[in-house]
Amino acid sequence: MVTVSRNGFTRLGKDVARSEPPRWKLVKIRSPYPRVLLTCPSIIFIHGLRGHPQNTWGRGSDEGRDTEREPTPEPTSRLKTFFKRDKSRLRSDRSSPGPSNPQPRPFWPHEFIPHDIPEAIVWTYGYNSEVISGVFTPNNENSVFQHGRDLAGRFEREIKNEHPVIFVAHSLGGIILKEAIRTSKVCQSRTKLIVFLGTPHRGSRAAGWGVTAAKLAHLAFSPNIGLVESLDVNSLALDTIHEEFINIVHDFRLHIHSFQEGRPMATIPGHIEKIVDDFSSRLGLPQAFEKVETLDADHKQMVKCTGREDDRYRTIHGVIQHFIHRSPVEASSARIITNMTASLSLEAGAPQLDTTKTNRVFFCIPFTMNPRFVGRDDILSKISTTLFTKNGYNRLALVGLGGIGKSQIAIQFAFWVEENKPDVSVFWLSALSKAGFEQSCREIATQCDIHQSSTTNDNDATALVQQYLSSEASGKWVLILDNVDDAQILGRPIHSFLPKSRDGLMLFTTRSQEIASDLATSEVIRIPEMSPVEAKGHLEKLLIQKDLIEDEAATEALLRTLTHLPLAITQAAAYINRNSVSIAQYLDLINQADGNMVELLSSEFQDETRYPESANAVVASWLVSFNRISETDTTATRLLSFLAWIEPKAIPQSIFPEDSEIRLYRAIGTLLGYGFLSQRKENGIYDMHSLVHLVTQTWNSNQGENSCTLREATSQIIMVFPSVDWENREVWRQYLPHSLRALQNAATLDHEESYLGHLVGISLNKDRRDQEAIEVLESVVRFRNEALAEDDPSRLASQHVLAVAYQQNGQIKEAVNLLEKVVLIESGLLAEDDLSRLVSQRVLAVIYQDNGQIKEAVDLLEKVVLIQSGLLAEDHPSRLASQHALARAYQENGQIKEAVNLLEKVVSIQSGLLAEDDPSRLASHHVLAVAYQQNGQIKEAVNLLEKVVLIESGLLAEDDLSRLVSQRVLAVIYQDNGQIKEAVDLLEKVVLIQSGLLAEDHPSRLASQHALARAYQENRQIKEAISLLEEVVSIRQRTLRKDHPDRLASEENLKSFHQTYRQTRHERPESRKSAYG
């Protein structure tokens, strides 16, 4: 047995001095790809509070596992009595008779892991975990914070190799590890996988950190109750570790596997509960970053095992083994190979892995496999035969009644593809609504790492997915478009989205035969109702009491009444299980339902062109369930009522109405049990069946005081809607589809809904969804203009935001007119140094620049900057924004040196304040590069703007407006630097993208065409230059006033081009041939 050091690192395994092989090699297995074997990772085990680097993980027998704890130091006098008593207890335990055959508890990190994962170097790490005083407070030598810093320091000094690292941390050891990673760049860069075992990442949902910390302390120091009760917990510091660690996980693409306790244990007398509850023991990240699993053991025993066959060992070992032996497609998705192999030195003669030629394979569907799926073998066989063996058929549609099981069949087929076609990616898109479709595109783009984290609008995400699937880089794939019941779901035919690829297959589900035939021609499978045998098997699988189906007459009658519809059978079984009624009793309930109500609700949701009358049986079943819920669970009733007002897909739990944790989880469980809600693989995200959603809207109006009104739903969304800062974009992007649906449900706006519309409009502006923002904000402004006084702050605020939307959409005149009115009113209402007034003036000045009113812009901005310099700190965002805007105005006004000096100051402050990819920082770099160009500092301009374009290429979609503007400006600077060919190539690309994206009179499109015309002229393509610039001049003469600088510039350039063309006509023929080809 190895001698384990109580403090610091101890290397485990029989041969701790073995030579280290190269980190990567190829291993032949039965797979379409070779597997990448991470041959020399370091695996480090970290124990928790009052644990031990050996005994925590097991040694000897279960009864004697703590008998060789090293003598405990006595840092405080008040712990001496406890430790003496503890030693006495241990001696007593040692002498007392125990079981004749104690169960072995091997030290598995030493005895098993080095043998089962021979390519790994295994370590255990220990620290002084015997002192509880100050453990949860910063600036204490015994705290988790100091232990984390100590771990980071020792790691950097003692684990000196460059191998990737896998950490396995138990309990508070996980917090110590997070603090180490938070404070050490080396830890951040080398960590690849973390296995957390019962780690309290967050305080409990109900009581915060205090209760979780106390339970851990009671577990370790239960004899010393007074010490435990005096425990000081700095919740803010612990939450800070958690929040910053989440950012690190995203930035470094760390993989997390969080294990939760499956069994409770005694904490204090009379209380048996989980030490770390399910909410606290997970980070709450998307599944792409965090996998969550439960071990069938309590907090202490989850890290011990009896042998290799112990399920705990097999599970933990399996997670580590799978990660190390991932296939290239997995590793590529995680950015492990591409980020690390470039720096590896491989063994001589070892084969090189060409990751650039390996198509990544993805499995992007928002559901798990349904373990209760029954039958449908003939349909699944036909799907696979049609798509994978019939030549020429790459599209197939499933058509049938809502609730017939189309989506479930599609899910089953997706998992069949994953298992049987490992070189084929699977992608899933929900076509229930435009917002839901765009949300699905964003999710695919995120999971495949082809999305952007800044200013990407929905159209960008949709086009990005389409372009990716149309490219060879996507490889072989199956695209499942679910619930295509509206052919115009995107505001244009769904055909316009469908990608074109030789290696792509598409499966559609729809209720419409017409849409099915349009999408798949003759390759359409109509999904029939289940056969009686399938329906009975389905019901049997769902029932808790299997013997209920022995009542054959009642069972057959019930299945006939439910028309053998899978969804109706699922709901019936949920009701029977929950209420312990017989099948006959449930059948009687259905037959007793109010026929008039059934008819009414059927007419509300049924579309005769798509849904046959047999769907009424589903409504009958739902009515029974709805009424039962309203009788037994008020919270579930109100939750169901609230959900009727919002988007039915991708619903975050954080938007749900507040209630006690117990009641809310019970309500969610009720709706999940009835099948009205389904939970996605991502924690806290739910979907509601579209038909249930539709019926609930009708049922909502009949619930009286238990129902949630539209106003209440709007108030709830407003209450949880975060501040519309860029840092909160992931949250408000989740809420946008639901906010838009709530606004659509309002026939007319009131004050509450107009406020929500204002928030939504700002969010859409931030996301550059300009047309949507204008549509929402115009309705808000109309209402507030009628309902509020002219000088009301809310009315002025909404007009301000609408003006910004107009500006971003190229509607400059509308923006100027609206914002001049706002500024005029505020000048008589607010003090000269009021921040709101200053912001309005700054934005108006920026719009003046776009309108060619340069002098007015300079004068106004100089005034704003002067006032803010005496009012705001040097690094205040509003002050920096005003200085940035003034520098741009100086450029336009020919004051280049002033612009450079001011911008260099802004950039310097932002570099210490904002992340490298922050939009504001990138914008300042962009403008500074232009100023350098105008100041003759061409090399500095090229270097700075190339950096901006490079960052944006990894951040923004190819057709993002900001990215296109940066590319246009870089091309112009290339011209000044003599790089004419590069300028032409880049500008042609920009103009091509903008021509399919922007209106012909959009200022940005015209600016790019103007720039390309100048590049053509420099490249001696005079005819092309004249033709393009004539088009620009024609549009600008039609849309801009005569003295507008942009119009004057294009007219002057066109005159110059014509003069150049006339001169070349007098050159000798050889010269003309050179100029015109």
PEBEL-V55867 format. One line per field, one symbol per residue. burial: # if it has 9 or more other C-alpha atoms within 8 Angstrom, else .. A space follows every 50 residues. Layout:
burial = ???
This chain:
burial = ....##.######........#####.......################# ############.##.............##.##......##......... .#.###########....#############..#####.#.######### ##.###......####################.#..##.########### ####...###########..##.##..#..#.###.###.##.###.### ..################...######..####.#.#.####..#####. .######..#.###..#.###..##########.####............ ....#...####.#...............#..#####.....#.###### ##################...#.#########.#.#######.#####.. ##..####.############..############.#.#...##..#... #..##########.###.##..##..#.##.#.#######.##.....#. ...######..################.....##.##.##..#....##. ##..#....##...###########...##..################.# ##..##......##.###.####################..######### .....###.#..#####......#...##..############..#..#. .###################.###.######.###.....#...##.### ############.###.###.##.###.....#...#############. ####.###.###.##.###.....#...##.############.##.### .###.##.###.....#...##.############.##.###.###.##. ###.###.##..##############..##.###.###.##.###..... ##..##.###########..##.###.###.##.###......#..##.# #.##..##.##..#......##..##.
